[in-house]
Amino acid sequence: MQSNETYFEKLNQWGKEGIPFLFVIDFEQKKPLAFPLTELPENVFFEVPGKKTVQPDMEELPDAIEFNPKFPKFEDYNNRFQKVQNCLNHGDTYLLNLTMPAEIKTNLNLKQIYSHSKSMFRLLYKNMFVCFSPEIFVRIQDGKISSYPMKGTIDAKVENAEKRILDSPKEFAEHNTIVDLIRNDLSIVAKKVRVKRFRYVDRVCTNRGELLQISSEIEGELETNYPARIGTIISKLIPAGSICGAPKLMTVNSILEIEQYDRSYYTGIFGVFDGRNLESAVMIRYIENQNGRLVFKAGGGITAMSNVKEEYEELCNKVYVPFTGNHKN
């Protein structure tokens, strides 16, 4: 296996030569992938804004879609939640993104989920996993780098849902923490970093109804030779702050100790560099094939103000596919 240093040097070289490529990096950065777009493996498909592969043959959906998550037991979630609270109380972290896996009983396969999903970013990696992410990691366009951290999710059916999430002190503090973290991250690689938009509402349609999600936009300016440093830029920004927490290093160590399962490519990043510009996503909304068993991984940010029942409900709300159809239980 190549070292991370060699991996990012390869991306720098491709950037210098103007070679378009796809990159996929797992949460722990143990098994990063990268391919020139002219050498993509078979059965790897993606779509990002402005670019996509030839898509797989569209498979029709079943007349009645079965999509039945086996959510983590509340007791198991609460046990991990209390461990997070201990870390918060000890000062090891002040925001930690806690995730858990949920097995899915469904009559859909990964290719069907990929083909029918409506999402800004999609990735199907062979028959290993599918991702349909609504969250931009970083976007580079003509020397400007932008990030759009997403932090805060609520079921749109909740009464006064938009006002409730925007007025929540806990949600405000959590979102503000991530915006500050991302602004600091971008300042490592860019100049004139600023918050262009703070806490705007996105709407996401799912098989279980509509969700409201809160995002912000942060922008900076890169040096003129940034394509030759594209790997270095990526390396200095991962892992994405929105899916670990702050401070990053201590929080990631706490996550590994508390979660006790392999996130793998979930909460990693993937993206496409076209020779000058880049589109990339945080790999949330992710389903993994584990020896024929489909597992959906989901979670959310925990702070000292978090309510365990509300956080558990948020995790469950994020287990969905972003398309509608006839359903049966």
Rosetta blueprint (number, residue, H / E / L):
1 M L
2 Q L
3 S L
4 N H
5 E H
6 T H
7 Y H
8 F H
9 E H
10 K H
11 L H
12 N H
13 Q H
14 W H
15 G H
16 K H
17 E H
18 G L
19 I L
20 P L
21 F E
22 L E
23 F E
24 V E
25 I E
26 D L
27 F L
28 E L
29 Q L
30 K L
31 K L
32 P L
33 L E
34 A E
35 F E
36 P E
37 L H
38 T H
39 E H
40 L L
41 P L
42 E L
43 N L
44 V E
45 F E
46 F E
47 E E
48 V E
49 P L
50 G L
51 K E
52 K E
53 T L
54 V L
55 Q L
56 P L
57 D L
58 M L
59 E L
60 E L
61 L L
62 P L
63 D L
64 A L
65 I E
66 E E
67 F E
68 N E
69 P E
70 K E
71 F L
72 P L
73 K L
74 F H
75 E H
76 D H
77 Y H
78 N H
79 N H
80 R H
81 F H
82 Q H
83 K H
84 V H
85 Q H
86 N H
87 C H
88 L H
89 N H
90 H H
91 G L
92 D L
93 T L
94 Y L
95 L E
96 L E
97 N E
98 L E
99 T E
100 M E
101 P E
102 A E
103 E E
104 I E
105 K E
106 T E
107 N L
108 L L
109 N L
110 L H
111 K H
112 Q H
113 I H
114 Y H
115 S H
116 H H
117 S L
118 K L
119 S L
120 M L
121 F E
122 R E
123 L E
124 L E
125 Y E
126 K L
127 N L
128 M L
129 F E
130 V E
131 C E
132 F E
133 S E
134 P L
135 E L
136 I E
137 F E
138 V E
139 R E
140 I E
141 Q E
142 D L
143 G L
144 K E
145 I E
146 S E
147 S E
148 Y L
149 P L
150 M E
151 K E
152 G E
153 T E
154 I E
155 D E
156 A L
157 K L
158 V L
159 E L
160 N L
161 A H
162 E H
163 K H
164 R H
165 I H
166 L H
167 D H
168 S L
169 P H
170 K H
171 E H
172 F H
173 A H
174 E H
175 H H
176 N H
177 T H
178 I H
179 V H
180 D H
181 L H
182 I H
183 R H
184 N H
185 D H
186 L H
187 S H
188 I H
189 V H
190 A L
191 K E
192 K E
193 V E
194 R E
195 V E
196 K E
197 R E
198 F E
199 R E
200 Y E
201 V E
202 D E
203 R E
204 V E
205 C E
206 T E
207 N L
208 R L
209 G E
210 E E
211 L E
212 L E
213 Q E
214 I E
215 S E
216 S E
217 E E
218 I E
219 E E
220 G E
221 E E
222 L L
223 E L
224 T L
225 N L
226 Y H
227 P H
228 A H
229 R H
230 I H
231 G H
232 T H
233 I H
234 I H
235 S H
236 K H
237 L H
238 I L
239 P L
240 A L
241 G H
242 S H
243 I H
244 C L
245 G E
246 A E
247 P L
248 K H
249 L H
250 M H
251 T H
252 V H
253 N H
254 S H
255 I H
256 L H
257 E H
258 I H
259 E H
260 Q L
261 Y L
262 D L
263 R L
264 S L
265 Y L
266 Y L
267 T L
268 G L
269 I E
270 F E
271 G E
272 V E
273 F E
274 D L
275 G L
276 R L
277 N L
278 L E
279 E E
280 S E
281 A E
282 V E
283 M L
284 I L
285 R L
286 Y E
287 I E
288 E E
289 N E
290 Q E
291 N L
292 G L
293 R E
294 L E
295 V E
296 F E
297 K E
298 A E
299 G E
300 G E
301 G E
302 I E
303 T L
304 A L
305 M L
306 S L
307 N L
308 V H
309 K H
310 E H
311 E H
312 Y H
313 E H
314 E H
315 L H
316 C H
317 N H
318 K L
319 V L
320 Y L
321 V L
322 P L
323 F L
324 T L
325 G L
326 N L
327 H E
328 K E
329 N L
